[in-house]
Each structure stands twice: as structure tokens, then as C-alpha cells.
């Protein structure tokens, strides 16, 4: 996740990116292992990507994290709420059938 302080991707040249989707797009580079982080790194960590989600009252924020920041930057819809709506329901049914009914 690009806004997480604990994840990054490092190229063979030592350039650091916050996501594999951003590799080799120089303006997305957040630093280099020999030189340290640049301001881009801190800009990613401060990105407020949840504001729209909170205003929608979305229940998937802890699961989704507010969508892909790269998609937003490219003007694509980062929201996969429809998928979560279907997926979560299916996963609950599968879990119920495989774990709860199996015990009885
Ligand atoms: S599903 Fe959509 S509204 Fe919900 S947290 Fe993800 S991006 Fe935000």
C-alpha cells in the first residue's frame, strides 16, 4: 500500500518506490537507498485518501484502505465497493458452511 510507512519497492539501482505500479516513473520515486527518502515519501504518508470514504459512510475502510492512490492519480475510479459488497457476503457464506455447519 503506497501510503503505508512499512512497505516499499526497491529497484536494482536502489531507487525506492511506494508501489510496484509506480516503478520507473521518476516523479513517483520516493528516494534511493544510498541517499535516503525525498519529500515524495512524506507526501505519500500524509495523503488523505479516506475523506471521500468517510463521507460515504463506507464500512470497508479497514479492509480497503481507501482504494489505490495510483488509480486516483491516474483519474481512474479507485473504489471497489461493489466487489466488496459481493465478496464479503460470499466469504461469510463460505465460512459459515465450512466452519459453522461442519461443527454441528
Ligand atoms: S470501498 Fe470505496 S468507499 Fe469504501 S473504503 Fe474502499 S475506496 Fe473507500
Boltz pocket constraint, residues with backbone or C-beta under 6 A from the ligand:
constraints:
  - pocket:
      binder: B
      contacts: [[A, 49], [A, 52], [A, 53], [A, 56], [A, 58], [A, 59], [A, 60], [A, 61], [A, 64], [A, 65], [A, 66], [A, 67], [A, 78], [A, 79], [A, 80], [A, 81], [A, 84]]
      max_distance: 6.0
